[in-house]
Amino acid sequence: MKTLMKRFTSIVCIISIGVSVIPVNAAEVDRGISASKILADSKDPIIEAEPQAELPKVQTPEKVVPKANIEKTRPQTRTNYSYYLEARELEDSLIPGIRNNIIDAIKTSSKKLGYLKGSTLEVKIPYMETVPEFYYPPNNTTIRFSGRIEISDISFNTDDTVSIAYKPGTLDTLVFTKLKNEPSNTSLNLTYSKAHILHTYSRLIFWTKVEDEIEKRAAGSIGAYQLGFAEAAPELEVEAKKEVTRLVSNSEHTFKAEDYYTVKKSAGKVTAKFLTQPDTSKIGTMKATIELTDEYKQTTTIEVPFEVYEELSADPVAQDLVLGSKITTDMLHGWVKNVTSLSTGEISPTDYEVKLTDEFTTTAIGDFNVKVSVSSKVSNDKVEVSVPVTVSMGDAIELSNTQGEKIGALTVNDNQLSLVNVDQKVTGVIGNDIEIAVFDGNMQLPILNQTKPSKHAKLAATANKSEFIKLPIAGTITKDTVIKVANNGMKEDTELLINYYSGIKEWKMPYRFIEDQAIYYHYNGERFEAVEVAHLTKKTVAIKRMATHQDLDKVGNEFFLKPMDQTIKFISFSEYPDTSKVGKQPGKIIVEQTLPAGNKVRFEHNVEADIDTGTISFAADKTMVFDDITLTNKNMTVGRLSDDWQLKVNDTRIETLKSDWQLYAKVSGDKTLDPYMTYVDESNGKHSMLENVPIYQQKQSVEAANETIIKWEANQGIMLDIPKNSDLQADEKYQSTIEWTLVLGEE
């Protein structure tokens, strides 16, 4: 928009009676400027006429009814000037924009008229345009207007499915109302009236207010416009019931069509009726036809399946099942007997089948009534029978809580390990955590209380019992698979873990055999049995102080009451008792068992050794051999044949019991040889060995070694000192015995 400004360089005042001169701003307006914009000020004065009455408002009736002729309001009689043509020209220039704004408001409304009868839609419409003060009409600079231009008496050439009217008491709101459940035409012609109410100013030399221009005229019909104010009704869409409805032959029924379909989409409420119904006098399958209609008179038909059969009769056979067992189709045949058709008599078992009517599993012990369906394979005959079923413990490990309530069980049926509830009344574990671990039979040498199991789960004492069967344990189980069941509520003479075989309580693990409140079972292909290697009875073994690992390995079997055999054997210590200490000292032993299928498992047992206060012992090589002697007429000293001959004194006594000790030696055994046996000391002094000779002395000391090794140089120690005139004879062998004496304490 371009605004031209013009300023006058002088102000002229004319005085006349009854008229006042007021200086104001004036401006010229480019052709085509919108009347809604305020123009720039001008210095031109306005001569204002005498005040007139307030401009009358154009009234619009509450309900607009299309009229063939709209009454015209002729311009009023004027005393001086008349500018109605200019006012009409201004009106005609603005009315198309108002009309287009009204159409756009309807077309772009965010809400639409609903497709069902009674739906309404309100649309705000911009029905008028304000003309600002001192507006120049196009191509005329001597006239100015202010006021408003408006459209009224709006009506549309609607069909009989919708009405359009003003909202009572308003000129800016149209109300659309759905009258019928039928599609509506939204491409309409628009009829309306147009009016202007304008203050008018004229200029000869000065601007002077003259009479107002007020007029209302019929504008005729404009259209057609696609207003798109209404929602389209959805097409009728229905899904037929797919399940076959079974009917006993010659039975009477009152069918409700609404039971056999689901409405996906529709225009309003759907009504339905059977066009054809099933004939129960005919045996076999058939279809019935249903017609459906919605409120828009849209129709469709569907077919639903029926089956007419001749009712059978059958007697139930009570069943005794074990916990966790599977129910097979072949098994179900034995649940009924005397299956008879009313028309053909008794039916062979090969000509009928039995299925569970309701879901049933053997996951709880107790008595149940289980419904089964018996149906003929050669006809449509069928009957439902209620069979009494008792579920008892089979091959299972039963778990109870500290209140004596049965929590659950591990069962094996058809090589399937399962976790099941055994008492539906129990709501909580109460008092004892439960831990379950599975060691698969294919695992290589698992140490049951050390190796990570293939499956593991734990149920806290605070958990709900229903969580028990959710533990991730169930699945296929192979022979020699080991199951660990731990229970921190286990006490002596309680029955928290009980083994069953074929429903009979077989045994309870004695408390003295329970290691860390856990029992280990292996599956032998038929039942659970205790893993003997995990439940061995142990004993404390007396061990000498400072015994070596080799010494301990030799007595590993002695820590168990049960003798080791071909199936159970000692492997090794995994942790040796500390034999440097006195009293009960702990250790750990790995024991291995070969299971029936050949798999091997191991268990680490905690054992206890009773270490004594220690001893002192002496050891010497059993034989001392001397060099061969060649007799001469000279004295000679004969040494030992081997230089590595030695003596050992092992003192493992605890420090408080240790004392000085001395080692003595003498010979006795050969009267010919003995006089020549001599001990040569460190100073090379010679001592006869016919009496005790001191060989070594050890003083008590904290630093003294537990083991003392006594060795001699080649020319020292026990030797033969033979004179030239000895009694020894050539070509003879002589031997004698050395007696050793270990003396404790001071000499």
Buried (B, 14 or more C-beta within 10 A) or exposed (E): EEEEEEEEEEEEEEEEEEEEBEBBBBBBBEEEBBBEEEBBEBBBBBBBBEEEEEBEEBEBEEEBEBEEEBEEEEBEEEEEEBBBEBBBBBBBBBBEBBBEBBBBBBBEBEEBBBBBBEBEBEBBBBBBBEBBEBBBBEEEEEBBBBBBBBBBBBBBBBBEBBBBBBBEEBBBBBBBBBBBBBBBBBEBBBBBBBBBBBBBBBBEEBBBBBBBBBBBBBBEBBBBBEBBBBBEBBEBBBEBBEEEBBBBBEEEEEBEBEEBBEBEEBBBEBEBEBEEBBEBEEBEBBEBEBBBBBBBEBEBEBBBBBBBBBBBBBEBBEBEBBBBBEBEEEEBBEBBEEBBBEEBEEBEEEBBBBEBBEEBEBBBBEEBEBEBBBBBEEBBBBBEBEBBBEBBBBBBBBBBBBEEBBBBBBBBBEEBBBBBBBBEEBEBBBBBBBBBBBBBBEBEEBBBBEBEBBBBBEBEBEBEBEBBBEBEBBEEBBBBBBBBBBBBBBEEEBEBBBBBBEBEEBEBBEEEEBBEBBBBBBBBEEBBBBBBBBBBEBEEBEBBBBBEEEEBBEBBBBBBEBEBEEEBBBBBBBEBBEBBEBEEBEBBBBBBBBBEBEBBBBBBBBBBBEBBEBEBEBEBEEEBEBEEBEEEEEEBEBBBEEEEBBBBBBBBBBEEBBEBBBBBBBBEEBEEBBBBBBBBBEEEEEBBBEEBBBBBEBEEEEEEEBEBEBEBEEEBBBBBBBEEEBEBEEEEEBEBEBEBEBBEEEE
